[in-house]
């Protein structure tokens, strides 16, 4: 299915464009009927079509009233139209543009899975939730990406972000975690992972590093890996960046100001433009995988 067919399919499912086109057609019909009524009345006054002119004018005015009533009803429906953006745009886009793509608005990573990434504190005062899960494959790498929220009521912390998971084995066996220096300290209560200093002073300035085994963390920091970490920071996807390597997975988290996708599709939205925006959000996955 090419882009044009996808756009037509989405527009048909949403129904907003159909309402707009119907209103345009009614506007043209209203104009014609009003002209016909006026012309018939004029012809009647000039002595032409004395009997028929009045009949035509009356019918035209009745049609004008009927069309106008229906047009007002459609305009009200159009003005109040609020379709689910994620269901209308993101889901079909994921299935179309992403290999083995699937999107779920509510079914996403659990709180336990979020904590198991070791990118976040695991104390009972911390609560995590997620939504908008995108799954698929890019260049042979299976991934998932979700919006998530971190809350800590005791410290009044509320952080929004995007969490990525990649099936991408690395040379380390035990966990190694990097967070940009602006990130808060991760408080581990149920893990032997701890804050460490690596043998690389530049990395220590750029990141906070957590590991179970310091030697393993230093072995992971090859010139290639240091370059990759710098590139991830240079993407500037968010103010805070966190990366963890463990259990045959790479996890990446960065902060956002709001959820990735819009909440509603309205009459002001354009399917083609919104598909471009959604593709740009999908591209973040590819950029991270290309770097790693």
MARSE-961168 format. One record per residue: residue in one letter; x, y, z of N, C-alpha, C, O, CB in turn. Coordinates in pm, whole numbers, padded with zeros to 5 digits, always signed. Glycine has a CB too. Layout:
BEGIN
AXYZXYZXYZXYZXYZ
...
# end
This chain:
BEGIN
X+00085-00120+00000+00000+00000+00000+00088+00125+00000+00170+00144+00090-00096+00000+00123
X+00071+00212-00105+00151+00334-00108+00090+00441-00018-00015+00421+00042+00163+00387-00253
X+00160+00554-00010+00115+00660+00081-00022+00714+00047-00101+00743+00136+00214+00773+00080
X-00051+00728-00083-00179+00785-00124-00295+00695-00080-00398+00744-00033-00183+00805-00275
X-00277+00564-00097-00381+00471-00055-00398+00472+00096-00510+00464+00147-00349+00329-00104
X-00285+00481+00168-00291+00487+00314-00365+00612+00359-00450+00605+00449-00149+00484+00375
X-00333+00727+00299-00398+00853+00335-00548+00845+00310-00628+00887+00393-00336+00969+00256
X-00587+00791+00193-00729+00779+00160-00801+00686+00258-00913+00713+00300-00747+00727+00017
X-00733+00577+00294-00793+00482+00388-00814+00547+00525-00919+00531+00587-00703+00357+00402
X-00713+00620+00572-00724+00687+00702-00833+00793+00699-00914+00803+00791-00589+00750+00743
X-00835+00874+00591-00936+00979+00579-01077+00920+00579-01169+00977+00637-00913+01061+00452
X-01093+00806+00513-01223+00740+00510-01263+00693+00650-01378+00710+00691-01222+00621+00413
X-01167+00634+00723-01196+00583+00857-01230+00696+00955-01316+00682+01041-01077+00504+00910
X-01161+00809+00939-01184+00922+01029-01317+00991+00997-01394+01024+01088-01069+01023+01019
X-01343+01012+00868-01472+01070+00827-01478+01220+00828-01578+01277+00784-01577+01019+00914
X-01375+01288+00878-01379+01434+00887-01373+01498+00748-01445+01595+00722-01262+01486+00973
X-01289+01445+00660-01277+01503+00526-01408+01486+00449-01447+01575+00373-01162+01437+00449
X-01475+01374+00470-01604+01352+00403-01705+01458+00445-01780+01510+00362-01659+01212+00435
X-01707+01491+00574-01798+01596+00623-01763+01730+00560-01852+01806+00520-01792+01606+00778
X-01631+01760+00549-01589+01885+00488-01635+01893+00343-01686+01996+00298-01437+01901+00497
X-01616+01783+00268-01656+01781+00127-01807+01794+00112-01855+01860+00019-01607+01653+00061
X-01881+01730+00202-02027+01740+00198-02072+01882+00223-02164+01931+00157-02091+01647+00300
X-02007+01949+00318-02041+02090+00347-02012+02178+00227-02090+02268+00196-01963+02141+00471
X-01900+02154+00158-01868+02232+00037-01976+02212-00070-02020+02307-00135-01728+02191-00019
X-02016+02086-00087-02119+02057-00186-02251+02125-00151-02320+02178-00238-02141+01905-00198
X-02285+02124-00022-02407+02190+00023-02399+02341+00002-02499+02405-00033-02434+02159+00171
X-02282+02398+00022-02265+02542-00001-02293+02577-00147-02358+02677-00178-02122+02586+00038
X-02241+02492-00238-02265+02514-00380-02414+02499-00413-02470+02577-00490-02180+02416-00465
X-02476+02395-00354-02619+02372-00379-02704+02486-00325-02799+02530-00388-02663+02239-00315
X-02666+02535-00205-02739+02648-00146-02729+02772-00235-02828+02842-00255-02683+02681-00006
X-02611+02796-00288-02593+02911-00376-02676+02898-00502-02739+02995-00546-02446+02926-00414
X-02677+02777-00560-02754+02756-00683-02904+02771-00657-02975+02835-00734-02725+02617-00742
X-02952+02710-00545-03094+02717-00513-03138+02860-00483-03247+02901-00523-03126+02627-00394
X-03055+02934-00414-03087+03074-00384-03094+03156-00513-03183+03240-00530-02983+03134-00288
X-02998+03128-00604-03001+03197-00734-03127+03160-00812-03192+03247-00871-02876+03161-00817
X-03162+03030-00811-03280+02984-00884-03407+03047-00830-03494+03088-00907-03290+02832-00876
X-03418+03055-00696-03537+03117-00635-03545+03264-00672-03651+03314-00710-03534+03101-00482
X-03434+03334-00661-03432+03477-00695-03464+03503-00841-03537+03596-00874-03297+03536-00661
X-03407+03418-00928-03431+03435-01072-03577+03408-01107-03635+03476-01191-03338+03342-01153
X-03636+03306-01040-03776+03272-01067-03869+03384-01025-03965+03417-01094-03815+03142-00995
X-03839+03444-00908-03919+03558-00862-03907+03675-00959-04005+03744-00988-03876+03601-00720
X-03784+03698-01008-03761+03806-01104-03841+03783-01232-03906+03874-01284-03611+03818-01137
X-03836+03659-01284-03908+03626-01406-04059+03641-01386-04132+03681-01477-03875+03483-01451
X-04103+03608-01264-04246+03621-01234-04289+03768-01239-04397+03798-01290-04279+03561-01097
X-04207+03859-01188-04240+04002-01186-04236+04063-01325-04305+04162-01351-04143+04076-01096
X-04159+04006-01415-04150+04061-01550-04261+04007-01640-04273+04046-01756-04014+04028-01611
X-04342+03917-01584-04455+03867-01661-04430+03733-01726-04522+03673-01782-04491+03965-01766
X-04308+03685-01720-04275+03553-01776-04306+03445-01672-04285+03465-01552-04124+03547-01819
X-04354+03334-01719-04374+03216-01633-04448+03253-01506-04404+03220-01396-04239+03152-01599
X-04563+03323-01521-04635+03372-01403-04667+03262-01302-04644+03279-01182-04763+03439-01447
X-04719+03153-01350-04757+03045-01257-04636+02960-01218-04619+02924-01102-04865+02956-01319
X-04553+02928-01319-04439+02840-01292-04331+02907-01208-04263+02842-01129-04379+02792-01422
X-04315+03035-01224-04212+03106-01149-04231+03097-01000-04135+03074-00925-04208+03250-01189
X-04355+03114-00956-04384+03107-00812-04360+02965-00760-04306+02947-00651-04530+03151-00784
X-04401+02866-00838-04383+02725-00796-04234+02691-00784-04191+02633-00685-04451+02628-00897
X-04157+02729-00887-04013+02702-00885-03946+02772-00768-03862+02715-00700-03947+02746-01017
X-03985+02899-00744-03926+02974-00634-03959+02910-00500-03874+02903-00411-03975+03119-00636
X-04084+02862-00484-04125+02799-00359-04048+02671-00333-04001+02645-00222-04275+02771-00361
X-04035+02588-00440-03960+02463-00425-03814+02491-00392-03755+02426-00305-03969+02378-00554
X-03757+02589-00462-03616+02624-00438-03595+02671-00295-03495+02635-00232-03571+02733-00536
X-03688+02751-00242-03674+02801-00105-03688+02688-00003-03620+02689+00100-03779+02909-00077
X-03775+02590-00031-03788+02474+00057-03658+02392+00059-03613+02347+00163-03906+02385+00012
X-03601+02375-00061-03474+02302-00069-03362+02378+00002-03277+02318+00068-03436+02278-00216
X-03363+02510-00012-03263+02592+00059-03275+02572+00209-03174+02556+00278-03280+02741+00023
X-03397+02573+00259-03418+02555+00403-03371+02418+00449-03306+02405+00552-03567+02574+00437
X-03405+02313+00369-03363+02177+00404-03211+02161+00401-03153+02106+00494-03426+02077+00310
X-03148+02209+00293-03003+02200+00280-02932+02279+00391-02831+02234+00446-02959+02251+00143
X-02987+02397+00423-02925+02481+00525-02931+02414+00662-02834+02417+00738-02994+02618+00530
X-03045+02353+00691-03060+02282+00818-02959+02168+00829-02897+02149+00934-03203+02228+00834
X-02944+02091+00720-02850+01979+00720-02706+02027+00728-02622+01965+00793-02870+01892+00595
X-02679+02140+00660-02543+02194+00662-02505+02239+00802-02393+02215+00847-02530+02311+00564
X-02599+02305+00871-02572+02350+01009-02543+02231+01099-02453+02235+01183-02693+02432+01063
X-02622+02125+01082-02601+02003+01161-02462+01945+01137-02392+01909+01231-02709+01898+01128
X-02421+01935+01009-02288+01882+00975-02177+01971+01030-02075+01920+01078-02274+01868+00824
X-02196+02103+01022-02093+02196+01071-02073+02181+01220-01960+02186+01269-02130+02340+01036
X-02182+02164+01294-02172+02143+01439-02096+02014+01468-02009+02012+01556-02314+02138+01503
X-02128+01906+01394-02058+01779+01413-01910+01794+01381-01825+01739+01451-02120+01669+01325
X-01879+01868+01275-01739+01889+01235-01664+01970+01340-01550+01937+01374-01733+01960+01099
X-01727+02075+01391-01663+02160+01493-01632+02082+01621-01533+02109+01688-01752+02280+01526
X-01718+01986+01653-01702+01909+01777-01626+01778+01758-01608+01702+01853-01838+01880+01836
X-01583+01752+01636-01516+01623+01607-01384+01612+01682-01297+01698+01669-01492+01607+01456
X-01370+01507+01761-01245+01477+01832-01222+01326+01826-01270+01252+01911-01251+01529+01982
X-01149+01283+01725-01120+01141+01709-00990+01107+01781-00904+01193+01801-01110+01104+01559
X-00976+00981+01820-00855+00934+01890-00737+00937+01793-00732+00857+01699-00875+00790+01947
X-00644+01029+01815-00531+01049+01725-00447+00922+01711-00406+00885+01601-00445+01163+01775
X-00423+00857+01824-00336+00740+01822-00399+00624+01746-00330+00548+01678-00302+00696+01964
X-00530+00611+01758-00601+00504+01688-00614+00537+01539-00603+00449+01453-00741+00481+01749
X-00637+00665+01509-00659+00708+01371-00530+00719+01290-00526+00682+01172-00730+00840+01369
X-00424+00770+01352-00301+00802+01280-00185+00707+01316-00126+00645+01228-00259+00945+01308
X-00154+00696+01444-00032+00626+01485-00041+00475+01457+00055+00416+01407-00007+00649+01635
X-00153+00414+01489-00166+00269+01471-00152+00228+01323-00070+00142+01292-00301+00222+01525
X-00229+00288+01232-00210+00251+01090-00072+00288+01036-00019+00217+00951-00316+00317+01005
X-00014+00398+01086+00121+00437+01042+00224+00333+01086+00313+00298+01010+00158+00576+01097
X+00211+00284+01210+00303+00183+01261+00295+00055+01178+00397-00005+01146+00273+00152+01408
X+00175+00015+01145+00156-00107+01068+00205-00091+00924+00243-00188+00859+00009-00147+01069
X+00203+00032+00876+00242+00058+00736+00393+00081+00720+00455+00027+00629+00167+00179+00682
X+00451+00162+00809+00589+00206+00791+00693+00120+00864+00809+00117+00824+00602+00348+00836
X+00653+00050+00969+00748-00023+01052+00740-00172+01023+00632-00230+01017+00722+00003+01202
X+00855-00233+01004+00859-00378+00981+00804-00451+01104+00850-00429+01216+01004-00426+00948
X+00707-00537+01082+00637-00608+01190+00582-00508+01292+00575-00537+01411+00732-00710+01259
X+00544-00393+01244+00501-00284+01333+00367-00311+01401+00274-00363+01339+00492-00157+01255
X+00360-00276+01527+00237-00286+01605+00235-00171+01705+00339-00132+01758+00227-00424+01678
X+00117-00117+01729+00103-00005+01823-00012-00030+01917-00120-00072+01875+00083+00127+01748
X+00010-00004+02046-00095-00018+02146-00099+00108+02231+00003+00150+02286-00072-00143+02233
X-00216+00167+02243-00230+00290+02321-00212+00264+02471-00151+00344+02542-00366+00353+02295
X-00266+00153+02519-00265+00126+02664-00176+00008+02703-00113+00011+02808-00406+00101+02712
X-00172-00096+02619-00090-00212+02654+00057-00181+02636+00105-00167+02524-00128-00332+02569
X+00130-00169+02746+00268-00127+02736+00351-00195+02846+00304-00287+02912+00279+00027+02748
X+00475-00147+02864+00563-00210+02963+00508-00190+03104+00452-00084+03136+00707-00152+02953
X+00524-00291+03187+00474-00285+03324+00572-00211+03415+00686-00185+03376+00447-00426+03379
X+00526-00179+03534+00613-00111+03631+00732-00198+03666+00844-00147+03679+00534-00077+03759
X+00711-00329+03680+00821-00419+03711+00924-00420+03598+01044-00421+03623+00768-00562+03736
X+00877-00421+03474+00969-00420+03359+01047-00290+03353+01165-00290+03318+00891-00442+03228
X+00983-00180+03387+01052-00050+03388+01163-00050+03491+01276-00009+03462+00952+00065+03417
X+01135-00096+03611+01235-00100+03717+01348-00196+03682+01463-00173+03718+01171-00141+03850
X+01315-00305+03612+01417-00405+03578+01520-00353+03478+01624-00416+03460+01350-00530+03522
X+01493-00240+03412+01592-00181+03322+01710-00124+03399+01816-00101+03342+01529-00073+03237
X+01691-00102+03530+01792-00042+03619+01823+00103+03583+01928+00157+03621+01920-00124+03616
X+01732+00165+03509+01749+00307+03476+01680+00398+03578+01693+00520+03571+01694+00334+03338
X+01608+00336+03673+01527+00416+03765+01538+00360+03907+01567+00243+03927+01381+00419+03720
X+01512+00447+04002+01514+00406+04143+01404+00302+04169+01297+00307+04108+01495+00529+04236
X+01432+00208+04260+01339+00098+04282+01271+00104+04420+01214+00004+04464+01410-00033+04267
X+01278+00218+04487+01214+00230+04618+01062+00230+04609+01007+00262+04503+01260+00355+04688
X+00993+00195+04717+00846+00189+04715+00779+00324+04694+00662+00331+04656+00796+00129+04843
X+00853+00432+04718+00795+00566+04701+00790+00608+04554+00729+00709+04519+00876+00668+04781
X+00855+00528+04466+00856+00559+04323+00748+00478+04251+00733+00358+04275+00995+00529+04261
X+00674+00545+04164+00570+00480+04085+00593+00510+03937+00629+00621+03898+00429+00527+04129
X+00571+00407+03855+00595+00421+03712+00474+00372+03633+00408+00276+03671+00721+00342+03670
X+00446+00440+03524+00338+00401+03435+00382+00425+03290+00473+00504+03264+00207+00479+03467
X+00316+00356+03198+00356+00370+03057+00235+00359+02966+00129+00313+03007+00460+00263+03019
X+00253+00402+02842+00147+00397+02740+00211+00413+02603+00333+00431+02592+00039+00509+02765
X+00128+00405+02500+00174+00431+02362+00293+00344+02323+00400+00396+02289+00211+00577+02346
X+00275+00214+02327+00385+00124+02295+00392+00096+02145+00295+00052+02084+00371-00007+02372
X+00508+00123+02088+00539+00090+01948+00636-00026+01947+00740-00021+02013+00597+00215+01872
X+00604-00132+01871+00694-00246+01858+00725-00271+01712+00646-00236+01623+00631-00372+01923
X+00840-00332+01687+00873-00365+01550+01015-00411+01536+01082-00444+01634+00848-00249+01460
X+01062-00411+01411+01199-00452+01378+01259-00347+01287+01195-00301+01192+01202-00593+01312
X+01384-00309+01316+01455-00213+01230+01594-00268+01204+01671-00291+01297+01463-00071+01296
X+01625-00290+01076+01755-00345+01035+01789-00473+01113+01903-00494+01153+01866-00240+01055
X+01688-00556+01134+01709-00683+01203+01708-00675+01354+01720-00777+01421+01837-00741+01160
X+01694-00555+01409+01694-00536+01554+01549-00521+01602+01477-00431+01558+01780-00412+01595
X+01507-00608+01692+01373-00598+01748+01374-00493+01859+01465-00488+01941+01324-00737+01802
X+01270-00409+01860+01266-00299+01956+01125-00278+02008+01027-00326+01951+01319-00170+01891
X+01117-00206+02118+00990-00152+02166+01016-00012+02220+01126+00018+02266+00925-00244+02276
X+00916+00072+02214+00929+00211+02258+00798+00255+02321+00692+00238+02261+00968+00304+02140
X+00805+00311+02441+00683+00353+02510+00703+00490+02574+00814+00527+02613+00643+00250+02617
X+00595+00563+02585+00594+00681+02672+00583+00631+02816+00512+00534+02842+00475+00779+02636
X+00651+00696+02908+00639+00656+03048+00649+00777+03140+00698+00884+03102+00749+00554+03084
X+00600+00758+03260+00599+00864+03361+00657+00808+03491+00623+00698+03534+00455+00920+03384
X+00745+00886+03552+00803+00852+03682+00750+00952+03786+00759+01073+03766+00960+00854+03677
X+00696+00900+03894+00647+00985+04002+00708+00941+04134+00717+00822+04163+00493+00979+04010
X+00750+01039+04214+00795+01012+04351+00728+01116+04440+00765+01233+04439+00953+01017+04364
X+00629+01073+04515+00547+01166+04592+00624+01225+04711+00596+01337+04753+00422+01095+04642
X+00721+01151+04764+00796+01204+04879+00889+01317+04839+00914+01408+04918+00876+01092+04945
X+00941+01313+04714+01032+01417+04666+00967+01509+04564+01033+01596+04508+01154+01354+04606
X+00836+01489+04540+00763+01570+04443+00828+01566+04306+00846+01669+04241+00754+01715+04491
X+00863+01445+04262+00926+01425+04131+00818+01379+04031+00740+01289+04059+01042+01320+04140
X+00818+01443+03916+00728+01401+03807+00806+01416+03676+00833+01528+03632+00594+01487+03805
X+00840+01305+03615+00924+01306+03495+00854+01228+03384+00809+01115+03404+01064+01245+03525
X+00846+01290+03265+00791+01223+03147+00906+01190+03053+01006+01262+03047+00685+01313+03075
X+00892+01080+02979+00997+01045+02886+00959+00931+02794+00846+00880+02797+01120+01009+02960
X+01055+00892+02711+01038+00778+02619+01140+00671+02656+01258+00699+02674+01056+00822+02469
X+01091+00549+02667+01176+00436+02704+01187+00341+02585+01086+00295+02532+01120+00362+02830
X+01310+00314+02544+01337+00224+02433+01402+00096+02483+01482+00098+02576+01427+00292+02328
X+01365-00015+02421+01428-00143+02450+01471-00206+02319+01393-00215+02224+01331-00238+02528
X+01598-00251+02315+01652-00311+02193+01711-00448+02223+01786-00464+02319+01759-00220+02130
X+01678-00546+02142+01741-00678+02153+01876-00671+02084+01889-00698+01965+01651-00791+02090
X+01977-00633+02162+02109-00604+02106+02216-00646+02206+02258-00563+02288+02122-00453+02070
X+02261-00770+02203+02360-00819+02301+02487-00735+02300+02532-00689+02195+02394-00966+02272
X+02545-00717+02418+02672-00645+02432+02774-00735+02501+02740-00844+02546+02653-00513+02511
X+02897-00689+02508+03006-00773+02558+03000-00792+02710+03058-00887+02762+03139-00713+02520
X+02929-00704+02782+02921-00719+02928+02811-00819+02966+02710-00830+02897+02894-00583+02995
X+02833-00889+03075+02733-00984+03127+02649-00916+03234+02526-00923+03232+02801-01110+03184
X+02716-00850+03327+02647-00779+03435+02608-00637+03390+02666-00584+03295+02736-00773+03561
X+02512-00576+03458+02461-00446+03414+02564-00333+03423+02643-00326+03516+02341-00409+03496
X+02560-00246+03322+02635-00120+03323+02538-00012+03278+02474-00024+03174+02763-00127+03229
X+02528+00095+03358+02429+00200+03331+02498+00335+03324+02585+00366+03406+02318+00202+03441
X+02459+00415+03225+02511+00551+03209+02393+00649+03214+02291+00628+03149+02591+00566+03076
X+02409+00755+03291+02309+00863+03290+02383+00995+03276+02491+01012+03332+02220+00862+03420
X+02326+01088+03201+02390+01218+03188+02400+01285+03325+02322+01257+03415+02312+01308+03088
X+02497+01373+03338+02528+01433+03468+02411+01511+03527+02406+01533+03648+02648+01524+03456
X+02316+01554+03442+02202+01631+03490+02093+01542+03551+02000+01592+03613+02143+01713+03376
X+02105+01412+03533+02004+01319+03587+02023+01303+03737+02135+01311+03788+02013+01181+03516
X+01913+01281+03807+01923+01255+03950+01991+01122+03977+01995+01035+03890+01785+01257+04014
X+02043+01105+04097+02109+00979+04134+02004+00868+04145+01899+00887+04206+02188+00995+04269
X+02036+00754+04086+01945+00639+04094+01968+00569+04228+02081+00536+04263+01968+00540+03974
X+01859+00547+04300+01867+00482+04431+01826+00336+04418+01709+00304+04402+01778+00555+04535
X+01926+00247+04425+01900+00104+04415+01885+00045+04555+01977+00053+04637+02013+00032+04337
X+01769-00016+04582+01747-00083+04709+01754-00234+04695+01786-00305+04790+01613-00043+04767
X+01725-00283+04573+01715-00427+04553+01815-00476+04449+01793-00580+04387+01574-00465+04511
X+01921-00403+04429+02023-00442+04333+02161-00411+04389+02179-00316+04464+02002-00370+04197
X+02258-00494+04352+02395-00471+04397+02470-00376+04304+02589-00351+04323+02469-00605+04407
X+02400-00324+04206+02458-00222+04118+02478-00094+04199+02392-00058+04279+02366-00196+03992
X+02589-00027+04177+02621+00093+04256+02689+00197+04168+02736+00167+04058+02710+00057+04376
X+02695+00318+04218+02761+00428+04149+02912+00407+04154+02967+00380+04261+02721+00565+04211
X+02980+00419+04039+03124+00395+04034+03193+00508+03957+03129+00594+03897+03154+00259+03967
X+03326+00506+03962+03409+00591+03879+03481+00502+03780+03542+00403+03818+03510+00675+03964
X+03474+00538+03652+03543+00458+03551+03687+00506+03535+03727+00605+03595+03469+00464+03416
X+03762+00434+03455+03901+00472+03429+03911+00585+03327+04020+00634+03300+03979+00352+03380
X+03797+00626+03270+03796+00730+03168+03741+00860+03228+03622+00869+03260+03711+00685+03045
X+03829+00959+03243+03788+01086+03306+03683+01160+03224+03595+01225+03282+03910+01175+03325
X+03690+01152+03092+03593+01222+03007+03452+01164+03027+03354+01238+03034+03633+01212+02858
X+03445+01032+03036+03316+00967+03061+03264+01006+03199+03144+01029+03216+03329+00813+03049
X+03352+01012+03297+03310+01049+03433+03255+01191+03439+03169+01221+03522+03427+01035+03529
X+03304+01279+03350+03253+01416+03347+03117+01424+03278+03031+01505+03314+03352+01508+03275
X+03098+01339+03178+02974+01343+03099+02860+01263+03165+02743+01299+03153+03000+01288+02960
X+02898+01154+03234+02797+01061+03283+02817+01025+03430+02928+01033+03484+02798+00936+03200
X+02707+00986+03492+02715+00906+03613+02712+00761+03566+02632+00724+03481+02598+00938+03715
X+02799+00680+03623+02809+00541+03578+02778+00448+03695+02830+00466+03805+02950+00510+03519
X+02693+00348+03670+02656+00249+03770+02692+00111+03715+02675+00084+03597+02504+00257+03806
X+02743+00025+03803+02778-00109+03758+02785-00204+03877+02799-00161+03991+02912-00108+03682
X+02776-00331+03848+02797-00436+03947+02946-00469+03955+02998-00500+04063+02715-00562+03912
X+03013-00462+03840+03154-00496+03830+03228-00381+03761+03203-00354+03643+03175-00630+03753
X+03317-00313+03833+03389-00199+03776+03476-00240+03658+03484-00167+03559+03476-00133+03883
X+03541-00354+03666+03626-00400+03557+03545-00421+03429+03588-00388+03319+03698-00529+03596
X+03426-00477+03448+03340-00501+03333+03295-00370+03269+03285-00360+03147+03219-00584+03374
X+03269-00268+03352+03230-00137+03301+03344-00075+03220+03322-00017+03114+03191-00043+03417
X+03466-00087+03271+03581-00032+03200+03607-00106+03069+03646-00046+02970+03705-00036+03288
X+03585-00238+03070+03603-00316+02947+03500-00280+02841+03528-00290+02721+03595-00465+02979
X+03382-00239+02886+03278-00198+02791+03312-00067+02723+03270-00042+02610+03144-00185+02862
X+03390+00018+02792+03420+00152+02741+03535+00152+02641+03640+00212+02665+03452+00245+02856
X+03514+00083+02530+03609+00089+02419+03595+00224+02349+03500+00298+02375+03586-00029+02319
X+03690+00256+02262+03681+00381+02186+03550+00387+02107+03489+00493+02096+03801+00395+02091
X+03509+00272+02052+03386+00266+01974+03264+00297+02062+03176+00372+02021+03371+00127+01910
X+03260+00239+02183+03147+00262+02272+03143+00406+02320+03036+00465+02330+03153+00167+02391
X+03258+00464+02350+03263+00604+02394+03209+00695+02283+03136+00790+02310+03409+00645+02431
X+03246+00663+02159+03196+00740+02045+03044+00728+02034+02975+00827+02006+03264+00692+01915
X+02992+00608+02055+02847+00586+02048+02773+00664+02157+02669+00724+02131+02816+00436+02061
X+02829+00663+02277+02766+00737+02387+02761+00887+02357+02662+00954+02385+02842+00711+02518
X+02869+00937+02301+02872+01080+02266+02769+01112+02157+02704+01216+02161+03013+01120+02219
X+02757+01021+02061+02660+01043+01954+02517+01043+02007+02433+01121+01963+02675+00936+01846
X+02490+00955+02102+02356+00951+02161+02324+01082+02233+02212+01133+02224+02344+00834+02260
X+02422+01136+02303+02403+01266+02369+02383+01375+02265+02300+01464+02283+02524+01299+02460
X+02460+01368+02156+02454+01471+02052+02319+01473+01978+02284+01574+01917+02566+01450+01952
X+02245+01364+01984+02112+01362+01921+02018+01464+01984+01927+01515+01919+02051+01221+01931
X+02042+01495+02111+01962+01592+02186+01814+01559+02180+01729+01645+02156+01986+01734+02132
X+01784+01434+02203+01645+01391+02204+01573+01433+02331+01450+01443+02333+01636+01239+02188
X+01649+01459+02437+01590+01503+02563+01695+01564+02652+01815+01547+02629+01520+01387+02634
X+01651+01635+02756+01745+01700+02848+01824+01597+02929+01941+01618+02961+01671+01795+02942
X+01759+01487+02962+01824+01381+03039+01827+01253+02955+01728+01217+02893+01752+01356+03174
X+01940+01188+02955+01956+01064+02879+02009+00956+02972+02101+00980+03049+02050+01084+02758
X+01950+00836+02963+01996+00721+03041+02010+00601+02947+01926+00580+02859+01898+00689+03158
X+02118+00522+02967+02142+00404+02884+02189+00291+02973+02275+00310+03058+02247+00434+02772
X+02132+00173+02953+02180+00058+03029+02204-00060+02935+02132-00080+02837+02080+00019+03140
X+02306-00138+02969+02344-00256+02891+02341-00377+02984+02422-00385+03077+02484-00239+02825
X+02250-00469+02959+02251-00592+03038+02147-00691+02988+02048-00653+02925+02227-00560+03186
X+02171-00818+03016+02078-00927+02986+02039-00932+02839+01923-00957+02805+01953-00913+03070
X+02137-00908+02751+02110-00914+02608+02021-00802+02558+01960-00814+02452+02048-01044+02574
X+02015-00695+02633+01930-00582+02597+02006-00451+02611+02100-00440+02690+01803-00579+02684
X+01965-00354+02534+02009-00216+02554+01883-00133+02577+01789-00139+02497+02093-00162+02430
X+01882-00057+02686+01769+00028+02719+01812+00174+02710+01920+00211+02757+01713-00005+02860
X+01729+00255+02650+01758+00398+02637+01635+00476+02683+01522+00444+02646+01798+00436+02489
X+01659+00578+02765+01550+00664+02812+01592+00809+02797+01704+00846+02829+01514+00632+02960
X+01500+00891+02747+01525+01035+02750+01396+01109+02786+01286+01061+02758+01581+01085+02612
X+01412+01223+02848+01297+01299+02897+01227+01374+02783+01290+01410+02683+01341+01397+03005
X+01098+01395+02800+01018+01472+02705+00928+01569+02783+00904+01550+02902+00933+01377+02613
X+00879+01670+02714+00790+01768+02778+00646+01719+02783+00568+01763+02867+00797+01901+02705
X+00612+01629+02693+00473+01582+02682+00473+01445+02615+00577+01401+02567+00384+01684+02602
X+00358+01378+02610+00352+01249+02539+00393+01263+02394+00383+01371+02335+00211+01191+02548
X+00439+01155+02336+00493+01158+02200+00389+01200+02097+00420+01274+02004+00549+01023+02164
X+00266+01152+02113+00164+01173+02011+00050+01262+02061+00026+01271+02182+00107+01039+01965
X-00017+01328+01969-00132+01411+02003-00243+01325+02063-00244+01203+02048-00183+01487+01878
X-00335+01391+02131-00446+01317+02192-00566+01306+02097-00630+01201+02089-00490+01385+02321
X-00595+01416+02025-00713+01416+01939-00678+01455+01796-00587+01533+01771-00819+01510+01995
X-00754+01398+01702-00752+01441+01563-00878+01523+01542-00989+01472+01560-00744+01318+01462
X-00864+01651+01502-00978+01741+01486-00986+01791+01342-00907+01751+01257-00967+01859+01584
X-01083+01880+01317-01103+01932+01181-00982+02013+01133-00962+02031+01013-01229+02019+01176
X-00900+02063+01228-00782+02140+01191-00664+02052+01149-00568+02100+01090-00739+02229+01307
X-00673+01923+01179-00564+01830+01148-00571+01786+01003-00678+01775+00944-00570+01708+01241
X-00454+01760+00947-00443+01711+00809-00371+01576+00812-00263+01564+00869-00366+01813+00718
X-00432+01475+00752-00378+01339+00759-00235+01333+00706-00149+01272+00770-00466+01243+00680
X-00209+01393+00593-00075+01387+00533+00030+01449+00626+00136+01392+00646-00073+01458+00397
X-00001+01567+00681+00092+01634+00770+00113+01555+00899+00226+01547+00949+00043+01774+00803
X+00006+01498+00953+00018+01423+01078+00097+01294+01058+00168+01250+01148-00121+01390+01134
X+00085+01233+00941+00165+01113+00911+00314+01147+00908+00397+01068+00953+00121+01051+00777
X+00348+01264+00856+00488+01307+00854+00540+01325+00996+00651+01283+01028+00505+01438+00773
X+00459+01389+01083+00498+01407+01223+00520+01273+01292+00617+01255+01365+00391+01488+01299
X+00429+01180+01268+00440+01048+01330+00563+00974+01280+00633+00909+01359+00314+00965+01302
X+00591+00982+01151+00711+00920+01096+00837+00978+01161+00931+00904+01189+00717+00938+00945
X+00839+01108+01184+00954+01172+01249+00976+01116+01389+01089+01096+01432+00935+01324+01256
X+00866+01089+01460+00878+01028+01594+00929+00885+01582+01011+00842+01663+00742+01031+01667
X+00882+00811+01483+00931+00676+01460+01081+00676+01429+01153+00585+01468+00853+00609+01345
X+01127+00780+01359+01267+00787+01316+01366+00788+01433+01482+00752+01416+01288+00909+01230
X+01320+00831+01551+01408+00831+01667+01459+00690+01695+01574+00672+01736+01335+00886+01790
X+01373+00590+01673+01414+00450+01692+01531+00417+01599+01632+00363+01643+01296+00354+01666
X+01515+00449+01472+01619+00419+01374+01749+00491+01402+01857+00434+01384+01571+00455+01237
X+01740+00616+01447+01861+00693+01477+01942+00627+01590+02064+00616+01582+01825+00838+01516
X+01872+00583+01694+01941+00520+01808+02003+00387+01766+02117+00359+01801+01843+00497+01926
X+01929+00306+01691+01981+00177+01646+02101+00197+01553+02200+00124+01563+01871+00095+01575
X+02091+00295+01464+02204+00321+01372+02330+00355+01451+02440+00313+01414+02170+00438+01275
X+02316+00430+01558+02433+00466+01640+02489+00344+01712+02610+00321+01716+02396+00575+01742
X+02398+00265+01770+02443+00150+01850+02493+00035+01765+02534-00068+01818+02329+00102+01938
# end
